[in-house]
Amino acid sequence: SNRSKFLPGLNLFVNINYLRDSYKFFGSDSSDLEHRTQTAGVTFGLKNNYNKNFKYGISFNGNYFDLRERDFGESKLRSNAFVDMMVSNFGIQSDAVFISQHLTNNLSGKTNYNYFSTDRRSVLKVNSGLQVKAGINFTVYNGNSFFDPIGSFSLKLNDALTFFGEYAPSTDFISISDFNQKNRYSIF
């Protein structure tokens, strides 16, 4: 509640889901080809965006994906966190994500993948109409690291028109279950 005396605006959340799916590939040469999948997930965390000068949040997520006909399984643990602080006209923003993936019966033989990515930005409000952000994006994926500068600006000309520009290269971790969500007819 925003009227609470202890941590006003705190939002706690929990989500649990389970999906069992079965479908055939009717357009294939073999009409008996069938995908049978199971997906389960748990997410919990907290966030607080009540105070415009100090916002924060953290969440944890665990997912399991099972592809029966290939005896393939994927377990994925993910944690996200963010902090956004402003003091007068200067602020800092940070967010991070860590993903640990474990695969069973992977064709490559590799069973574990880890991914970590973080953005750090400094914020400067030059005046009521101009804001500038500059920082870095740093990512590590199984021993490979990526480092990129990031930056943005926004210029408010009036109540109806604002110019915005951004340079923000980033990486993303896409798993087998992510591919399956986008196209359930993918063959792995």
Phi, psi and omega per residue, in radians:
S1 nan 2.516 3.093
N2 -1.302 -0.247 -3.136
R3 -1.692 0.023 -3.128
S4 -1.184 2.513 3.083
K5 -1.424 -0.382 3.116
F6 -1.856 1.978 3.125
L7 0.897 1.094 3.128
P8 -1.065 2.433 3.101
G9 1.473 0.038 -3.131
L10 -1.193 2.283 -3.136
N11 -2.029 1.976 3.060
L12 -1.741 2.431 -3.129
F13 -2.473 2.615 3.093
V14 -2.480 2.401 3.108
N15 -2.466 2.293 3.094
I16 -2.243 2.305 3.122
N17 -2.463 2.699 3.086
Y18 -2.557 2.338 3.134
L19 -2.414 2.270 3.037
R20 -2.080 2.226 -3.001
D21 -2.343 2.524 3.109
S22 -2.531 2.251 -3.137
Y23 -2.713 2.653 -3.114
K24 -1.812 2.780 3.106
F25 -1.730 1.424 -3.025
F26 -1.198 -0.394 3.127
G27 -1.527 0.027 -3.085
S28 -1.556 2.950 3.096
D29 -1.121 -0.529 -3.124
S30 -1.966 1.789 -3.057
S31 -1.249 -0.151 3.104
D32 -1.572 -0.013 3.078
L33 -1.145 2.199 -3.033
E34 -2.399 2.436 2.995
H35 -1.759 2.268 2.993
R36 -2.188 2.022 -3.084
T37 -2.180 2.709 2.991
Q38 -2.306 2.396 3.095
T39 -2.342 2.338 3.084
A40 -2.391 2.565 -3.132
G41 -2.692 2.634 3.064
V42 -2.351 2.297 3.082
T43 -2.300 2.391 3.013
F44 -2.615 2.698 -3.134
G45 3.050 -2.947 3.106
L46 -2.566 2.691 3.025
K47 -2.660 2.684 3.138
N48 -2.494 1.918 3.111
N49 -1.977 0.289 -3.040
Y50 -1.183 -0.821 -3.106
N51 -1.547 2.101 -3.077
K52 -1.163 -0.300 -3.127
N53 -1.675 -0.200 3.111
F54 -2.615 1.849 3.131
K55 -2.093 2.507 -3.122
Y56 -2.702 2.847 3.091
G57 -3.013 2.746 3.071
I58 -2.635 2.504 3.094
S59 -2.526 2.699 3.106
F60 -2.262 2.476 -3.074
N61 -2.477 2.345 3.028
G62 -2.194 2.267 -3.129
N63 -2.259 2.556 3.026
Y64 -2.262 2.343 3.120
F65 -2.238 2.332 -3.095
D66 -2.301 2.202 3.084
L67 -1.941 1.762 -2.935
R68 -1.046 -0.843 -3.003
E69 -1.194 -0.307 3.098
R70 -1.841 -0.012 -3.075
D71 0.900 0.740 -3.093
F72 -1.870 2.414 3.095
G73 -2.381 2.596 3.097
E74 -2.345 2.192 3.002
S75 -1.968 2.307 -3.081
K76 -2.344 2.164 3.043
L77 -1.906 2.352 -3.086
R78 -2.395 2.411 3.009
S79 -2.318 2.414 3.124
N80 -2.183 2.571 3.040
A81 -2.597 2.621 3.046
F82 -2.578 2.650 3.052
V83 -2.452 2.387 3.115
D84 -2.403 1.925 -3.102
M85 -2.142 2.393 3.064
M86 -2.246 2.319 3.030
V87 -2.228 1.945 -3.088
S88 1.024 -2.044 -3.106
N89 -1.784 0.117 -3.109
F90 -2.156 2.493 3.134
G91 -2.650 2.970 3.032
I92 -2.285 2.558 3.095
Q93 -2.320 2.445 3.137
S94 -2.582 2.458 2.985
D95 -2.521 2.681 -3.098
A96 -2.569 2.640 3.060
V97 -2.434 2.400 3.042
F98 -2.237 2.295 -3.138
I99 -2.269 2.299 3.046
S100 -2.129 2.147 -3.077
Q101 -2.027 2.335 3.069
H102 -2.160 2.227 -3.092
L103 -2.003 2.487 3.009
T104 -2.007 2.393 -3.100
N105 1.025 0.750 3.069
N106 -1.326 2.348 -3.099
L107 -1.070 -0.544 -3.125
S108 -1.350 -0.251 -3.108
G109 1.537 -0.271 3.122
K110 -1.427 2.381 -3.024
T111 -1.983 -0.328 -3.078
N112 -2.236 2.381 3.052
Y113 -2.339 2.418 3.104
N114 -2.203 2.496 -3.094
Y115 -2.424 2.323 3.064
F116 -2.402 2.306 3.111
S117 -2.461 2.446 3.111
T118 -2.491 2.539 3.010
D119 -2.045 2.372 3.026
R120 -2.241 2.254 -3.104
R121 -2.357 2.496 2.939
S122 -1.771 2.469 -3.086
V123 -2.094 2.320 3.086
L124 -2.262 2.054 3.032
K125 -1.632 1.761 -3.075
V126 -1.151 -0.758 3.046
N127 -2.726 -2.995 -3.070
S128 -1.152 -0.279 -3.096
G129 -1.947 -0.186 -3.055
L130 -2.214 2.184 3.082
Q131 -2.272 2.374 -3.128
V132 -2.201 2.385 3.093
K133 -2.215 2.440 3.079
A134 -2.520 2.507 -3.134
G135 -3.079 -2.735 -3.102
I136 -2.351 2.711 2.942
N137 -2.090 2.227 -3.139
F138 -2.239 2.263 -3.099
T139 -2.349 2.453 3.044
V140 -2.223 2.247 3.103
Y141 -2.357 1.885 3.112
N142 0.798 0.869 3.079
G143 1.580 -0.252 3.071
N144 -1.626 2.301 3.142
S145 -2.080 2.601 -3.138
F146 -2.273 2.345 -3.103
F147 -2.346 2.162 -3.111
D148 -2.437 2.467 2.981
P149 -1.322 2.616 3.073
I150 -2.323 2.682 3.121
G151 -2.923 2.745 3.096
S152 -2.724 2.843 3.024
F153 -2.547 2.656 3.001
S154 -2.373 2.362 -3.117
L155 -2.225 1.949 -3.141
K156 -1.583 1.997 -3.129
L157 -1.481 -0.692 3.055
N158 -2.790 -3.026 -3.093
D159 -1.153 -0.305 -3.086
A160 -1.877 -0.183 -3.026
L161 -2.419 2.159 3.078
T162 -2.343 2.317 3.034
F163 -1.665 2.431 -3.131
F164 -2.421 2.366 3.074
G165 -2.384 2.540 -3.088
E166 -2.614 2.461 2.937
Y167 -2.159 1.912 -3.037
A168 -2.567 1.262 3.065
P169 -1.147 2.584 -3.129
S170 -2.682 2.988 3.058
T171 -2.051 2.905 3.111
D172 -2.522 2.556 3.099
F173 -1.743 2.028 -3.137
I174 -2.004 2.116 -3.057
S175 -1.786 3.066 3.104
I176 -1.069 -0.724 3.132
S177 -1.165 -0.547 3.058
D178 -1.139 -0.767 3.065
F179 -1.029 -0.753 -3.130
N180 -1.119 -0.640 3.100
Q181 -1.151 -0.640 -3.122
K182 -1.331 -0.621 -3.137
N183 -2.590 1.710 -3.060
R184 -1.224 -0.159 3.101
Y185 -1.621 0.121 3.063
S186 -1.102 2.487 3.077
I187 -1.924 2.114 -3.067
F188 -1.658 nan nan
